[in-house]
Amino acid sequence: MLKIFEPNKIFTVTSKAPKYVLALFIVILTIGLTEALILSPEDYKQSHSVRIMYVHVPAAWISLGIFSAITFLSLIGYIFKIQNFFLISKSLAPSGLVFNIIALVTGSIWGKPTWGTWWAWDARITSMLILALFYILYLVAWRIYDNKDKAFKITTIITILGIVNVPIIKYSVDWWNTLHQPASINILSKSSIHISMLFPLSIMTAAFALFSLLIFLMKYNTELIKIKNKGLDRL
Amino acid sequence: MYGRKVKLRFFFILLILLTFVLTTFLILKSLEENVVFFKSPSEIKTLAEIQNKKIRVGGMVKKDSISVVSKEMKFIITDFKSEISVTYSGVIPNLFEEGKGVVAEGYLKDKNFFFATKILAKHDENYMPPEVKAAMEEK
């Protein structure tokens, strides 16, 4: 394999990175929270409960993004037999699950004052719950299979099954009648969130992405140390 | 360029993905009835028979249609094609308002009357500060 994929080379970078990422995360999170909780205006209809959006929406985005990344890396890793990609996927998954659960819980808290219910079996909520189950399946599979090759195969299959659900989550609000409203942010057309609310939303998304990166680096370093201790494994 | 095994694995993955996408699509297609969270008044009108089963009707609360007599509330759900009258008594969510989205859960009396046991408010995809909303309404 290429020189750059040697565990020692990667480790010299990834072992130093967390402290910088942590510092940046704290700065961005502080700005994001100040914007989201204090500086941003209340909504004309929902008043202050709109502030839950600044946690709920970024958390949902990040959990979807991480699952897509895991799937992509697993598929490439499986086809070309790149062990490193599996370790990256494995290290990404925990923060994806955490944000998935955050999205479900904050959604529930947001739903009560606005919709009038904690939980509804609406297509988007249900498909997000399914995504959480796939995350759990994925993480449990890594625990169960000690045999490396077996774990690679099983987790790849789980990601393929799970990825089918991702476009369903995205388009559920367009395909069916749901309690969720249609998407507010579109790449092609004008966003229906006012710019003063869009700003904290993007800052919070950046903060959550940094947090995922931080957790990922910590997990990934652990994996690299494990490989180093075994001595003979190459990525 | 790539080995035969790599190509085989690639097609293997592609096939699995295709199979699952198609299977999921077919399952969802056949379950459409249950995947939708609510029916619109127009869909209610096309129902073949009225079952004594809990269903949900959703749409807009018609302007000037809410009336409260003692503890009973009456309003009309519209999708701008058909309408359905709803009677309800109980707690209403904060966002329940005339001209806004609503989902009522309950039982159909006939195609025009609905007894709601629970009211959920739907909100739209627009988020803006009150000043912006006021400025927009002035235009």
Interface residues (C-beta under 8 A of the other chain):
Chain A: P41 E42 D43 Y44 K45 Q46 V50 M53 L75 Y78 I79 F80 P113 T114 W115 G116 T117 A120 W121 D122 A123 T156 I157 I160 L161 I163 V164 N165 I168 W176 N177 T178 L179 Q181 P182 A183 S184 S192 I193 H194 S196 M197
Chain B: V6 R9 F10 I13 I16 L17 F20 V21 T24 L28 E32 V35 V36 F37 F38 K39 S40 G58 V91 I92 P93 N94 L95 F96 K100 G101 V103 K118 I119 L120 A121 K122 H123 D124 E125 N126 Y127 M128 P129 P130 E131 V132 K133 A134
